[in-house]
Amino acid sequence: MSIHHTEQPETVEFELPHLAMTALAWGAPEDRIAMCLHGFPDSAWTWRYLGPALADRGFRVIAPFTRGYAPTAVPADGDYHLGALAYDAGEIHRALGAPDDAVLIGHDWGALTANTIAAHPDCPFRRVVSLAVPPVPAMRPRPGTAVRSVGAYLRQLRYSWYMVFNQLPGVSERALDRLIPRLWHDWSPGYPAEADIAFALAALPPGAHRTAALSYYRAFLRVAGGMPEPYRELHRYWDRAPRVPMLYLHGAADTTMHPAFTAGVAEVLAPAGGSTETLSGAGHFLHLEQPGKIAEVVGNFLTGDSTD
């Protein structure tokens, strides 16, 4: 299956009680909801191949620009913990009528958000797809498995340098024009990322939007005790295993995470009926690098329970 074009999406506005959010949408409004959450440094345009492909399979695809990514607003509460990101997705789901057959797809920070939601006892999504960042329990050493080498930990530290750099207020904001192209080229070697870099920079104009995106990383290292209750209750599940069927996809050439840290994915997903697949030759942005393959695998997984 090959995909060589995109269909122009609709733009949908969500005036949520706590935040004004903008999303791209594909498919008929009456079709089954598939919500797609992007990561960093990216935008909702990252779903421009998968969105039309899922629409062809009977889904109404909703891809929001997540909090702080223009044209979505910068949140007044200034909270960027995973509980806040999960809350936003839940509020969009409610604004769409809270359908019980909706599905969720996330990449990078969107994957972390999807993983958090999938672990909640009241997960409102029937199936979840996570790309490039597995559930946290899968990254932990597991009894009876091989001990990770010192080299694996050192290599992971090298991969994660940008997370430390993004903690530097002001410095990292000013460096985004250089950092974003570097990360795209490092994480998906050989992929022509110019259009995606332009989309990402357009979603992160200088000022508050850049600080918002970088605050995802800053919040991740801060204790979350000061969050308001709707966020705090969701945030409790950010590092737990999914309770609904999850498909996890990882690119074999992804240089954001050492393979040793994804070795336990299948075991963590199995109890809830999930599965995992590693795509040969794909990097971090695997859904853009191999759009036909991703559309086929994701579409088959999401429609596997369509007659439930």
Secondary structure, DSSP 8 states (H G I E B T S, - for coil): ---------EEEEEE-SS-EEEEEEES-TTSEEEEEE--TT--GGGGTTHHHHHHTTTEEEEEE--TTSTTS---TT---SHHHHHHHHHHHHHHTT--TT-EEEEETHHHHHHHHHHHSTT---SEEEEESS--HHHHS--TTS----HHHHHHHHHHTHHHHHTTSTTHHHHHHHHHHHHHHHHHSTT---HHHHHHHHHHS-TTHHHHHHHHHHHHHTS--TTS-HHHHHHHTTTTS--SS-EEEEEETT-SSS-GGGGTTHHHHHGGGT-EEEEETT--TTHHHHSHHHHHHHHHHHHGGGTT-
